[in-house]
């Protein structure tokens, strides 16, 4: 019992010292007013809980009312400044890459990989961004994109037999299209298995990046390894085909060749790049598709005009 009390005392003293040092650091960095919440976790749990409700705004509204439109908190393992002020946001966006540098919470950057396009900086980021845009604007994707979209939509519509969840269906279609454009894979068991792992990876983006405290993050880390292994196998096979002169007109083919002949990307770099591309379109595009159907359903005149 005495040993337990002794260790409990040490733990409490350590927690007090941690909180004092953190408060001192907050003042020294001259950050906006706010509350850093609990050690390590901060206010992450409150933020996650808010965004699982129908009205997540109170998380920001309550703190803005208490501390001002620009306030400091601690989410996803890092001290974070929130801005609900339009002028401040405009100033930050206009000075990105000058006074401000883009970054992501550890939970996201760890899962995307160190070679992800979202985390690249400098000349390599410019080159990879240029390659992505040039592929997106190429005749290859222009000639095939609408054809692939039409085929995948019809394929999925034909498979619907009962009530479906539109958002989930949109995500499935979006992922299948991304896999087709990136690696020339048609929908099947492999792509569906990859998508299920991706769902777990994305769930880990918005959690505490500490495997010890978060089962969601542990599952995300494991799923990320599964995704990387699956993509690494494909990249290795395609590199062997490329060296034999067999070329495919997809994003992976562009990453393996083209302007990179004298400066080849490693398999790890290509895998991280593809992980980010699949993530980038998965949530955003499917959300827009779902909202388009929702608003068209609620606006019969617009639907008639579109038809």
Helices and strands as residue ranges (DSSP letters): H 2-28, H 44-51, H 58-67, E 70-75, E 78-83, H 86-94, H 106-112, G 117-119, H 122-136, H 139-159, H 166-183, H 189-203, H 215-243, H 251-256, G 258-260, H 267-298, H 300-306
